[in-house]
Amino acid sequence: MSLVDSLYSIDDYIWYVAFAVIAAIGVLATVLLRGVQFRGLGEMVRTTFDLNKTPRPGKISSFHVFCMSMGSRIGVGNIAGPVTAIIAGGAGAIFWMWVFAAIGMATSFLETTIGQIYKTPKEDGGFRGGPAYTMFHGLGMKKLGLALAFIMILMYLVGYVSGEAVSMAEALNGLFDEHDIDGQWFTAIFITSLAAVIVFLGVYRVADMSVWIVPAMALGWFVMCIVSIALSGDGILDAFGSIFGDALSPPSVIGGGIGTAIMWGLRRGVWSNEAGIGTITNLSSIADVKHPAQQGYTQAFGVLVDTLVSTLTALVFLSYADVGAFIGGDGDSIDCLQEVFKDTIGSGLAPALLTVFMFVFAFTCLMSDIVVAEGNLLMFGDHKAAKLGLKLLVIIVVFVFSWISSDYAFIALDVMMAVCAFFNAYLILKLYRRGAEAFRDYRRQKKEGKEEPVFDPSCLSDRTGITAWDGKD
């Protein structure tokens, strides 16, 4: 058995436990927050798209952070993931993806609110935060906090950054292969050059870029999917029928039956929206907001948007008349989806469009990945030499993996995501009361007629480790 095969076996076992933990945390969050993902949809939209707020000097607005986090959430997984889930788990996997996304919205609200409570000020006036900071300040577990920061850096370098490099390289090389061109050198140099630009731009420039690129990217994919679905005729009705029909009774070609459908639905949701893993809180904690729960609403809405993007991809695939030929097979998800787009949009245009979206989706993820890696590095001190070393290491990793695609990037990422999920679950179980108290304080102020609640740590039963809030913000 090869090393990759061994890692896949370990990964499968560790994720059975991780999935159970993430689902349990989602149910806990739903109960604690009184079904906020259903009752608070209007507030989610309001807090997310309140564009009248101008970020204070040296700080990043909630909407900027929302776009950065969506750049991280919406990636190649939204293109390949739903198709892979359908091929392996049947159309019913999409139903279970919706179920777990629903409870994941509550999880995202809770973990984001906790992360906001324990964020810390930066010397330049901004903020930094995430699970490592919460472990360090919120629980006072300094050594474990530093260990978690190291794991996060490793996960983003070895997993996310290398994975995005591989995805971008495969997208470009696939386009070159269509025209029988050997573009490997060009691909590696081009992607590495883009990474170098991002690395030296800094978090504020990345935030500004995200505000323009991410909405355009998501809107473009929405349009492409809707056009494809419209051109498929009545296939959309069959798509919804198969999603609900196969939820409890998957087709016989799916080994493992309903268990397989449920596992693939959860796997697809977690991989895409990242709710419960703690990765998104690295970004959401840097937002400049007046109340932690405000960012909680925004990130819960982010899970919904991410799920809509994945759902549209799934509907494109399931609207295809011959989709049954793919289910239960071992075909590559991108190749299968490309066949569908060729049939609806046209064989000349479809490959180019799909390549562009795969590249841009991976690029926006890379932008956010670099910001998160640097944020966790700051846990060890604001050392210029260390920051420069990290930037150079990112550039090297991008070049190597854009030149030599490897399965190690994705399997290593998957294992480390499970490890982070356990850390994050521990944090939530220890601090969920603080998140629930902040939520109740926000709702109380809204009921009293306050348009924009202001957080005062005195509403919490324990203010230990809070460094960024003084009740006057």
LUMROGU-156691 format. One record per residue (C-alpha): residue number from 1; residue in three letters; x, y, z. Coordinates in nm, 3 decimals. Example, Ala and Ser with C-alpha at 12.3 -4.5 7.8 and 13.67 -1.06 7.14 Angstrom:
(1, "ALA", (1.230, -0.450, 0.780)) (2, "SER", (1.367, -0.106, 0.714)) 
This chain:
(1, "MET", (0.000, 0.000, 0.000)) (2, "SER", (0.139, 0.342, -0.099)) (3, "LEU", (0.171, 0.636, 0.139)) (4, "VAL", (-0.120, 0.812, -0.031)) (5, "ASP", (-0.340, 0.503, 0.009)) (6, "SER", (-0.244, 0.480, 0.378)) (7, "LEU", (-0.331, 0.846, 0.431)) (8, "TYR", (-0.667, 0.794, 0.262)) (9, "SER", (-0.745, 0.505, 0.499)) (10, "ILE", (-0.650, 0.714, 0.802)) (11, "ASP", (-0.850, 1.004, 0.663)) (12, "ASP", (-1.166, 0.796, 0.624)) (13, "TYR", (-1.155, 0.673, 0.983)) (14, "ILE", (-1.072, 1.007, 1.142)) (15, "TRP", (-1.351, 1.181, 0.951)) (16, "TYR", (-1.618, 0.940, 1.073)) (17, "VAL", (-1.552, 1.075, 1.421)) (18, "ALA", (-1.506, 1.434, 1.301)) (19, "PHE", (-1.839, 1.430, 1.114)) (20, "ALA", (-2.023, 1.305, 1.423)) (21, "VAL", (-1.862, 1.579, 1.634)) (22, "ILE", (-1.939, 1.854, 1.380)) (23, "ALA", (-2.302, 1.741, 1.347)) (24, "ALA", (-2.344, 1.733, 1.726)) (25, "ILE", (-2.198, 2.084, 1.759)) (26, "GLY", (-2.441, 2.203, 1.490)) (27, "VAL", (-2.739, 2.065, 1.680)) (28, "LEU", (-2.612, 2.223, 2.004)) (29, "ALA", (-2.568, 2.561, 1.830)) (30, "THR", (-2.916, 2.540, 1.677)) (31, "VAL", (-3.075, 2.481, 2.018)) (32, "LEU", (-2.864, 2.744, 2.199)) (33, "LEU", (-2.935, 3.011, 1.938)) (34, "ARG", (-3.303, 2.920, 1.906)) (35, "GLY", (-3.290, 2.832, 1.539)) (36, "VAL", (-3.112, 3.153, 1.441)) (37, "GLN", (-3.046, 3.016, 1.090)) (38, "PHE", (-3.421, 3.016, 1.025)) (39, "ARG", (-3.544, 3.307, 1.236)) (40, "GLY", (-3.258, 3.544, 1.169)) (41, "LEU", (-3.239, 3.542, 0.790)) (42, "GLY", (-3.351, 3.904, 0.759)) (43, "GLU", (-3.087, 4.018, 1.007)) (44, "MET", (-2.825, 3.818, 0.818)) (45, "VAL", (-2.900, 4.005, 0.497)) (46, "ARG", (-2.909, 4.343, 0.673)) (47, "THR", (-2.580, 4.300, 0.857)) (48, "THR", (-2.405, 4.159, 0.551)) (49, "PHE", (-2.509, 4.422, 0.297)) (50, "ASP", (-2.508, 4.735, 0.509)) (51, "LEU", (-2.264, 4.913, 0.276)) (52, "ASN", (-2.310, 5.258, 0.431)) (53, "LYS", (-2.050, 5.186, 0.696)) (54, "THR", (-1.703, 5.320, 0.619)) (55, "PRO", (-1.425, 5.117, 0.780)) (56, "ARG", (-1.221, 5.308, 1.034)) (57, "PRO", (-0.855, 5.381, 0.954)) (58, "GLY", (-0.641, 5.069, 0.987)) (59, "LYS", (-0.945, 4.839, 1.018)) (60, "ILE", (-1.136, 4.610, 0.781)) (61, "SER", (-1.513, 4.634, 0.743)) (62, "SER", (-1.756, 4.348, 0.796)) (63, "PHE", (-1.846, 4.338, 0.425)) (64, "HIS", (-1.479, 4.327, 0.321)) (65, "VAL", (-1.426, 4.031, 0.554)) (66, "PHE", (-1.745, 3.867, 0.424)) (67, "CYS", (-1.605, 3.884, 0.069)) (68, "MET", (-1.270, 3.748, 0.185)) (69, "SER", (-1.437, 3.459, 0.366)) (70, "MET", (-1.658, 3.386, 0.064)) (71, "GLY", (-1.343, 3.387, -0.148)) (72, "SER", (-1.218, 3.114, 0.083)) (73, "ARG", (-1.545, 2.922, 0.093)) (74, "ILE", (-1.637, 2.938, -0.275)) (75, "GLY", (-1.368, 2.739, -0.450)) (76, "VAL", (-1.308, 2.454, -0.689)) (77, "GLY", (-1.497, 2.238, -0.438)) (78, "ASN", (-1.818, 2.415, -0.540)) (79, "ILE", (-1.760, 2.297, -0.896)) (80, "ALA", (-1.621, 1.948, -0.846)) (81, "GLY", (-1.761, 1.872, -0.499)) (82, "PRO", (-2.136, 1.843, -0.565)) (83, "VAL", (-2.071, 1.633, -0.875)) (84, "THR", (-1.840, 1.401, -0.681)) (85, "ALA", (-2.104, 1.368, -0.408)) (86, "ILE", (-2.372, 1.275, -0.663)) (87, "ILE", (-2.150, 1.023, -0.843)) (88, "ALA", (-2.048, 0.854, -0.516)) (89, "GLY", (-2.361, 0.904, -0.302)) (90, "GLY", (-2.646, 0.957, -0.548)) (91, "ALA", (-2.867, 1.262, -0.593)) (92, "GLY", (-2.989, 1.224, -0.233)) (93, "ALA", (-2.646, 1.340, -0.111)) (94, "ILE", (-2.750, 1.693, -0.210)) (95, "PHE", (-3.052, 1.674, 0.023)) (96, "TRP", (-2.822, 1.580, 0.310)) (97, "MET", (-2.585, 1.857, 0.208)) (98, "TRP", (-2.876, 2.097, 0.261)) (99, "VAL", (-2.956, 1.945, 0.601)) (100, "PHE", (-2.600, 1.980, 0.726)) (101, "ALA", (-2.567, 2.327, 0.577)) (102, "ALA", (-2.872, 2.431, 0.777)) (103, "ILE", (-2.723, 2.323, 1.109)) (104, "GLY", (-2.383, 2.448, 0.988)) (105, "MET", (-2.525, 2.801, 0.969)) (106, "ALA", (-2.584, 2.790, 1.344)) (107, "THR", (-2.237, 2.646, 1.401)) (108, "SER", (-2.081, 2.922, 1.193)) (109, "PHE", (-2.275, 3.185, 1.388)) (110, "LEU", (-2.158, 3.047, 1.722)) (111, "GLU", (-1.790, 2.992, 1.634)) (112, "THR", (-1.769, 3.332, 1.463)) (113, "THR", (-1.922, 3.513, 1.760)) (114, "ILE", (-1.681, 3.341, 1.999)) (115, "GLY", (-1.388, 3.426, 1.772)) (116, "GLN", (-1.494, 3.791, 1.763)) (117, "ILE", (-1.516, 3.806, 2.143)) (118, "TYR", (-1.156, 3.686, 2.182)) (119, "LYS", (-0.992, 3.867, 1.889)) (120, "THR", (-0.691, 4.082, 1.976)) (121, "PRO", (-0.580, 4.429, 1.858)) (122, "LYS", (-0.291, 4.469, 1.616)) (123, "GLU", (-0.029, 4.740, 1.639)) (124, "ASP", (-0.148, 4.890, 1.308)) (125, "GLY", (-0.499, 4.939, 1.446)) (126, "GLY", (-0.661, 4.627, 1.300)) (127, "PHE", (-0.746, 4.295, 1.461)) (128, "ARG", (-0.632, 3.936, 1.447)) (129, "GLY", (-0.801, 3.624, 1.570)) (130, "GLY", (-0.906, 3.267, 1.509)) (131, "PRO", (-0.909, 2.937, 1.700)) (132, "ALA", (-0.545, 2.971, 1.809)) (133, "TYR", (-0.610, 3.316, 1.957)) (134, "THR", (-0.926, 3.192, 2.128)) (135, "MET", (-0.735, 2.900, 2.277)) (136, "PHE", (-0.455, 3.133, 2.390)) (137, "HIS", (-0.667, 3.416, 2.535)) (138, "GLY", (-1.014, 3.272, 2.591)) (139, "LEU", (-0.902, 2.953, 2.765)) (140, "GLY", (-0.558, 3.070, 2.877)) (141, "MET", (-0.403, 2.757, 2.720)) (142, "LYS", (-0.100, 2.934, 2.574)) (143, "LYS", (0.109, 2.635, 2.470)) (144, "LEU", (-0.187, 2.465, 2.307)) (145, "GLY", (-0.278, 2.793, 2.137)) (146, "LEU", (0.069, 2.818, 1.987)) (147, "ALA", (0.053, 2.453, 1.879)) (148, "LEU", (-0.280, 2.516, 1.708)) (149, "ALA", (-0.137, 2.823, 1.532)) (150, "PHE", (0.147, 2.606, 1.401)) (151, "ILE", (-0.100, 2.343, 1.279)) (152, "MET", (-0.301, 2.615, 1.105)) (153, "ILE", (0.009, 2.752, 0.931)) (154, "LEU", (0.105, 2.401, 0.822)) (155, "MET", (-0.248, 2.324, 0.705)) (156, "TYR", (-0.268, 2.636, 0.494)) (157, "LEU", (0.080, 2.596, 0.346)) (158, "VAL", (0.086, 2.219, 0.289)) (159, "GLY", (-0.286, 2.184, 0.230)) (160, "TYR", (-0.479, 2.488, 0.115)) (161, "VAL", (-0.207, 2.686, -0.066)) (162, "SER", (-0.063, 2.380, -0.239)) (163, "GLY", (-0.414, 2.256, -0.320)) (164, "GLU", (-0.511, 2.585, -0.481)) (165, "ALA", (-0.186, 2.582, -0.681)) (166, "VAL", (-0.266, 2.232, -0.807)) (167, "SER", (-0.624, 2.333, -0.898)) (168, "MET", (-0.511, 2.643, -1.089)) (169, "ALA", (-0.240, 2.446, -1.269)) (170, "GLU", (-0.481, 2.170, -1.368)) (171, "ALA", (-0.727, 2.428, -1.499)) (172, "LEU", (-0.467, 2.602, -1.718)) (173, "ASN", (-0.294, 2.283, -1.829)) (174, "GLY", (-0.631, 2.138, -1.925)) (175, "LEU", (-0.692, 2.435, -2.152)) (176, "PHE", (-0.348, 2.397, -2.308)) (177, "ASP", (-0.409, 2.024, -2.360)) (178, "GLU", (-0.726, 2.107, -2.554)) (179, "HIS", (-0.500, 2.276, -2.812)) (180, "ASP", (-0.209, 2.026, -2.786)) (181, "ILE", (0.021, 2.284, -2.624)) (182, "ASP", (0.278, 2.206, -2.356)) (183, "GLY", (0.221, 2.497, -2.121)) (184, "GLN", (0.361, 2.351, -1.799)) (185, "TRP", (0.642, 2.606, -1.761)) (186, "PHE", (0.416, 2.899, -1.843)) (187, "THR", (0.153, 2.773, -1.598)) (188, "ALA", (0.400, 2.738, -1.310)) (189, "ILE", (0.560, 3.078, -1.368)) (190, "PHE", (0.226, 3.256, -1.419)) (191, "ILE", (0.064, 3.113, -1.106)) (192, "THR", (0.376, 3.176, -0.897)) (193, "SER", (0.387, 3.537, -1.017)) (194, "LEU", (0.024, 3.588, -0.911)) (195, "ALA", (0.098, 3.435, -0.571)) (196, "ALA", (0.398, 3.665, -0.526)) (197, "VAL", (0.182, 3.970, -0.598)) (198, "ILE", (-0.078, 3.860, -0.341)) (199, "VAL", (0.187, 3.781, -0.079)) (200, "PHE", (0.334, 4.128, -0.088)) (201, "LEU", (0.005, 4.319, -0.122)) (202, "GLY", (-0.095, 4.267, 0.240)) (203, "VAL", (-0.429, 4.200, 0.407)) (204, "TYR", (-0.586, 4.540, 0.333)) (205, "ARG", (-0.523, 4.522, -0.040)) (206, "VAL", (-0.646, 4.161, -0.050)) (207, "ALA", (-0.965, 4.273, 0.125)) (208, "ASP", (-1.018, 4.547, -0.133)) (209, "MET", (-0.960, 4.303, -0.420)) (210, "SER", (-1.201, 4.051, -0.268)) (211, "VAL", (-1.485, 4.305, -0.266)) (212, "TRP", (-1.465, 4.323, -0.645)) (213, "ILE", (-1.356, 3.975, -0.749)) (214, "VAL", (-1.568, 3.751, -0.524)) (215, "PRO", (-1.917, 3.894, -0.604)) (216, "ALA", (-1.834, 3.900, -0.976)) (217, "MET", (-1.709, 3.542, -0.959)) (218, "ALA", (-2.019, 3.414, -0.778)) (219, "LEU", (-2.258, 3.606, -1.005)) (220, "GLY", (-2.083, 3.476, -1.316)) (221, "TRP", (-2.115, 3.116, -1.198)) (222, "PHE", (-2.482, 3.172, -1.114)) (223, "VAL", (-2.547, 3.299, -1.466)) (224, "MET", (-2.360, 3.014, -1.633)) (225, "CYS", (-2.545, 2.753, -1.429)) (226, "ILE", (-2.888, 2.908, -1.482)) (227, "VAL", (-2.830, 2.928, -1.859)) (228, "SER", (-2.726, 2.561, -1.866)) (229, "ILE", (-3.030, 2.457, -1.660)) (230, "ALA", (-3.264, 2.659, -1.885)) (231, "LEU", (-3.118, 2.495, -2.197)) (232, "SER", (-3.167, 2.148, -2.048)) (233, "GLY", (-3.546, 2.178, -2.088)) (234, "ASP", (-3.757, 2.003, -1.823)) (235, "GLY", (-3.452, 1.845, -1.661)) (236, "ILE", (-3.476, 2.075, -1.358)) (237, "LEU", (-3.795, 1.900, -1.245)) (238, "ASP", (-3.624, 1.563, -1.268)) (239, "ALA", (-3.329, 1.705, -1.074)) (240, "PHE", (-3.539, 1.807, -0.775)) (241, "GLY", (-3.735, 1.484, -0.797)) (242, "SER", (-3.418, 1.274, -0.777)) (243, "ILE", (-3.275, 1.482, -0.488)) (244, "PHE", (-3.580, 1.423, -0.268)) (245, "GLY", (-3.657, 1.077, -0.404)) (246, "ASP", (-3.307, 0.941, -0.346)) (247, "ALA", (-3.255, 1.104, -0.004)) (248, "LEU", (-3.387, 0.801, 0.185)) (249, "SER", (-3.366, 0.547, -0.096)) (250, "PRO", (-3.047, 0.585, -0.303)) (251, "PRO", (-3.011, 0.395, -0.632)) (252, "SER", (-2.882, 0.039, -0.603)) (253, "VAL", (-2.555, 0.126, -0.778)) (254, "ILE", (-2.456, 0.327, -0.468)) (255, "GLY", (-2.272, 0.100, -0.227)) (256, "GLY", (-2.372, 0.153, 0.136)) (257, "GLY", (-2.718, 0.295, 0.061)) (258, "ILE", (-2.846, 0.584, 0.270)) (259, "GLY", (-2.534, 0.586, 0.487)) (260, "THR", (-2.322, 0.665, 0.184)) (261, "ALA", (-2.560, 0.943, 0.077)) (262, "ILE", (-2.554, 1.099, 0.424)) (263, "MET", (-2.176, 1.079, 0.452)) (264, "TRP", (-2.121, 1.237, 0.111)) (265, "GLY", (-2.374, 1.506, 0.184)) (266, "LEU", (-2.199, 1.599, 0.508)) (267, "ARG", (-1.857, 1.569, 0.351)) (268, "ARG", (-1.954, 1.800, 0.066)) (269, "GLY", (-2.102, 2.056, 0.303)) (270, "VAL", (-1.809, 2.062, 0.545)) (271, "TRP", (-1.547, 2.077, 0.272)) (272, "SER", (-1.720, 2.373, 0.111)) (273, "ASN", (-1.871, 2.592, 0.384)) (274, "GLU", (-1.611, 2.490, 0.648)) (275, "ALA", (-1.864, 2.535, 0.930)) (276, "GLY", (-1.739, 2.368, 1.247)) (277, "ILE", (-1.374, 2.340, 1.142)) (278, "GLY", (-1.272, 2.682, 1.270)) (279, "THR", (-1.087, 2.789, 0.957)) (280, "ILE", (-1.326, 3.072, 0.863)) (281, "THR", (-1.295, 3.233, 1.207)) (282, "ASN", (-0.935, 3.317, 1.117)) (283, "LEU", (-1.087, 3.566, 0.872)) (284, "SER", (-1.414, 3.660, 1.043)) (285, "SER", (-1.232, 3.763, 1.361)) (286, "ILE", (-1.045, 4.046, 1.190)) (287, "ALA", (-1.366, 4.235, 1.101)) (288, "ASP", (-1.429, 4.572, 1.266)) (289, "VAL", (-1.783, 4.541, 1.406)) (290, "LYS", (-1.967, 4.693, 1.701)) (291, "HIS", (-2.096, 4.361, 1.828)) (292, "PRO", (-1.958, 4.005, 1.789)) (293, "ALA", (-2.302, 3.869, 1.698)) (294, "GLN", (-2.315, 4.101, 1.397)) (295, "GLN", (-2.032, 3.906, 1.233)) (296, "GLY", (-2.202, 3.586, 1.347)) (297, "TYR", (-2.507, 3.674, 1.137)) (298, "THR", (-2.286, 3.761, 0.840)) (299, "GLN", (-2.092, 3.434, 0.845)) (300, "ALA", (-2.408, 3.227, 0.891)) (301, "PHE", (-2.533, 3.394, 0.572)) (302, "GLY", (-2.203, 3.299, 0.409)) (303, "VAL", (-2.281, 2.930, 0.463)) (304, "LEU", (-2.616, 2.982, 0.288)) (305, "VAL", (-2.457, 3.156, -0.013)) (306, "ASP", (-2.191, 2.886, -0.042)) (307, "THR", (-2.462, 2.618, -0.035)) (308, "LEU", (-2.658, 2.796, -0.308)) (309, "VAL", (-2.349, 2.794, -0.532)) (310, "SER", (-2.299, 2.421, -0.475)) (311, "THR", (-2.670, 2.356, -0.528)) (312, "LEU", (-2.667, 2.529, -0.867)) (313, "THR", (-2.376, 2.310, -0.974)) (314, "ALA", (-2.566, 2.002, -0.860)) (315, "LEU", (-2.881, 2.109, -1.048)) (316, "VAL", (-2.681, 2.160, -1.368)) (317, "PHE", (-2.548, 1.805, -1.339)) (318, "LEU", (-2.879, 1.645, -1.238)) (319, "SER", (-3.071, 1.827, -1.513)) (320, "TYR", (-2.867, 1.636, -1.772)) (321, "ALA", (-3.079, 1.370, -1.941)) (322, "ASP", (-2.812, 1.098, -1.919)) (323, "VAL", (-2.690, 1.175, -1.565)) (324, "GLY", (-2.777, 0.821, -1.457)) (325, "ALA", (-2.484, 0.690, -1.659)) (326, "PHE", (-2.241, 0.875, -1.430)) (327, "ILE", (-2.386, 0.778, -1.089)) (328, "GLY", (-2.203, 0.494, -0.919)) (329, "GLY", (-1.917, 0.515, -1.169)) (330, "ASP", (-1.558, 0.621, -1.129)) (331, "GLY", (-1.554, 0.913, -1.372)) (332, "ASP", (-1.371, 1.236, -1.292)) (333, "SER", (-1.618, 1.496, -1.163)) (334, "ILE", (-1.481, 1.783, -1.375)) (335, "ASP", (-1.484, 1.569, -1.691)) (336, "CYS", (-1.843, 1.464, -1.621)) (337, "LEU", (-1.956, 1.822, -1.556)) (338, "GLN", (-1.780, 1.937, -1.869)) (339, "GLU", (-1.978, 1.685, -2.072)) (340, "VAL", (-2.298, 1.838, -1.937)) (341, "PHE", (-2.191, 2.195, -2.017)) (342, "LYS", (-2.083, 2.090, -2.367)) (343, "ASP", (-2.430, 1.949, -2.427)) (344, "THR", (-2.611, 2.265, -2.306)) (345, "ILE", (-2.378, 2.559, -2.369)) (346, "GLY", (-2.172, 2.418, -2.653)) (347, "SER", (-1.851, 2.221, -2.699)) (348, "GLY", (-1.661, 2.528, -2.815)) (349, "LEU", (-1.741, 2.757, -2.523)) (350, "ALA", (-1.792, 2.521, -2.228)) (351, "PRO", (-1.431, 2.403, -2.170)) (352, "ALA", (-1.294, 2.759, -2.174)) (353, "LEU", (-1.561, 2.892, -1.936)) (354, "LEU", (-1.518, 2.603, -1.694)) (355, "THR", (-1.141, 2.655, -1.695)) (356, "VAL", (-1.180, 3.026, -1.621)) (357, "PHE", (-1.412, 2.962, -1.327)) (358, "MET", (-1.192, 2.687, -1.184)) (359, "PHE", (-0.891, 2.915, -1.204)) (360, "VAL", (-1.062, 3.221, -1.052)) (361, "PHE", (-1.227, 3.017, -0.775)) (362, "ALA", (-0.888, 2.870, -0.679)) (363, "PHE", (-0.723, 3.213, -0.705)) (364, "THR", (-0.966, 3.378, -0.460)) (365, "CYS", (-0.912, 3.090, -0.216)) (366, "LEU", (-0.538, 3.142, -0.245)) (367, "MET", (-0.580, 3.511, -0.159)) (368, "SER", (-0.755, 3.427, 0.167)) (369, "ASP", (-0.524, 3.135, 0.247)) (370, "ILE", (-0.218, 3.359, 0.253)) (371, "VAL", (-0.390, 3.610, 0.485)) (372, "VAL", (-0.482, 3.331, 0.730)) (373, "ALA", (-0.133, 3.179, 0.732)) (374, "GLU", (0.022, 3.517, 0.812)) (375, "GLY", (-0.239, 3.587, 1.081)) (376, "ASN", (-0.148, 3.266, 1.264)) (377, "LEU", (0.222, 3.344, 1.230)) (378, "LEU", (0.160, 3.662, 1.432)) (379, "MET", (0.081, 3.438, 1.731)) (380, "PHE", (0.458, 3.389, 1.759)) (381, "GLY", (0.532, 3.762, 1.743)) (382, "ASP", (0.544, 4.031, 1.478)) (383, "HIS", (0.890, 3.950, 1.343)) (384, "LYS", (0.978, 4.089, 1.000)) (385, "ALA", (1.220, 3.804, 0.925)) (386, "ALA", (0.955, 3.540, 1.004)) (387, "LYS", (0.693, 3.716, 0.790)) (388, "LEU", (0.938, 3.742, 0.499)) (389, "GLY", (1.029, 3.376, 0.541)) (390, "LEU", (0.663, 3.276, 0.530)) (391, "LYS", (0.606, 3.482, 0.214)) (392, "LEU", (0.901, 3.321, 0.040)) (393, "LEU", (0.786, 2.976, 0.153)) (394, "VAL", (0.439, 3.041, 0.008)) (395, "ILE", (0.595, 3.134, -0.327)) (396, "ILE", (0.810, 2.819, -0.326)) (397, "VAL", (0.515, 2.595, -0.236)) (398, "VAL", (0.301, 2.750, -0.511)) (399, "PHE", (0.574, 2.699, -0.771)) (400, "VAL", (0.646, 2.338, -0.673)) (401, "PHE", (0.281, 2.229, -0.666)) (402, "SER", (0.183, 2.421, -0.979)) (403, "TRP", (0.469, 2.241, -1.153)) (404, "ILE", (0.417, 1.896, -1.004)) (405, "SER", (0.053, 1.818, -0.921)) (406, "SER", (0.023, 1.577, -0.630)) (407, "ASP", (-0.250, 1.398, -0.436)) (408, "TYR", (-0.051, 1.461, -0.118)) (409, "ALA", (-0.176, 1.821, -0.111)) (410, "PHE", (-0.543, 1.723, -0.086)) (411, "ILE", (-0.513, 1.425, 0.146)) (412, "ALA", (-0.279, 1.611, 0.383)) (413, "LEU", (-0.529, 1.898, 0.392)) (414, "ASP", (-0.818, 1.663, 0.467)) (415, "VAL", (-0.641, 1.503, 0.764)) (416, "MET", (-0.538, 1.838, 0.912)) (417, "MET", (-0.890, 1.975, 0.866)) (418, "ALA", (-1.018, 1.689, 1.083)) (419, "VAL", (-0.758, 1.771, 1.350)) (420, "CYS", (-0.865, 2.136, 1.346)) (421, "ALA", (-1.229, 2.028, 1.373)) (422, "PHE", (-1.150, 1.850, 1.701)) (423, "PHE", (-0.969, 2.157, 1.838)) (424, "ASN", (-1.258, 2.379, 1.731)) (425, "ALA", (-1.518, 2.151, 1.886)) (426, "TYR", (-1.328, 2.165, 2.215)) (427, "LEU", (-1.324, 2.545, 2.201)) (428, "ILE", (-1.696, 2.567, 2.131)) (429, "LEU", (-1.784, 2.323, 2.409)) (430, "LYS", (-1.576, 2.525, 2.656)) (431, "LEU", (-1.694, 2.870, 2.546)) (432, "TYR", (-2.041, 2.823, 2.396)) (433, "ARG", (-2.199, 3.003, 2.691)) (434, "ARG", (-2.007, 3.322, 2.602)) (435, "GLY", (-2.133, 3.300, 2.244)) (436, "ALA", (-2.492, 3.243, 2.358)) (437, "GLU", (-2.470, 3.533, 2.605)) (438, "ALA", (-2.345, 3.767, 2.332)) (439, "PHE", (-2.630, 3.653, 2.107)) (440, "ARG", (-2.889, 3.721, 2.376)) (441, "ASP", (-2.736, 4.064, 2.441)) (442, "TYR", (-2.761, 4.150, 2.070)) (443, "ARG", (-3.126, 4.038, 2.053)) (444, "ARG", (-3.209, 4.230, 2.372)) (445, "GLN", (-3.071, 4.553, 2.230)) (446, "LYS", (-3.257, 4.499, 1.903)) (447, "LYS", (-3.584, 4.447, 2.092)) (448, "GLU", (-3.519, 4.771, 2.280)) (449, "GLY", (-3.513, 4.948, 1.944)) (450, "LYS", (-3.139, 4.992, 1.903)) (451, "GLU", (-3.065, 4.982, 1.531)) (452, "GLU", (-2.702, 4.878, 1.577)) (453, "PRO", (-2.626, 4.706, 1.909)) (454, "VAL", (-2.296, 4.783, 2.081)) (455, "PHE", (-2.114, 4.511, 2.270)) (456, "ASP", (-2.011, 4.556, 2.632)) (457, "PRO", (-1.824, 4.259, 2.787)) (458, "SER", (-2.019, 4.312, 3.109)) (459, "CYS", (-2.302, 4.114, 2.949)) (460, "LEU", (-2.084, 3.803, 2.979)) (461, "SER", (-2.061, 3.590, 3.290)) (462, "ASP", (-1.685, 3.561, 3.244)) (463, "ARG", (-1.468, 3.832, 3.080)) (464, "THR", (-1.134, 3.653, 3.116)) (465, "GLY", (-0.908, 3.687, 2.813)) (466, "ILE", (-1.103, 3.965, 2.637)) (467, "THR", (-0.863, 4.227, 2.496)) (468, "ALA", (-1.035, 4.404, 2.204)) (469, "TRP", (-1.360, 4.526, 2.362)) (470, "ASP", (-1.411, 4.803, 2.612)) (471, "GLY", (-1.785, 4.858, 2.577)) (472, "LYS", (-1.734, 5.195, 2.411)) (473, "ASP", (-1.674, 5.087, 2.053)) 
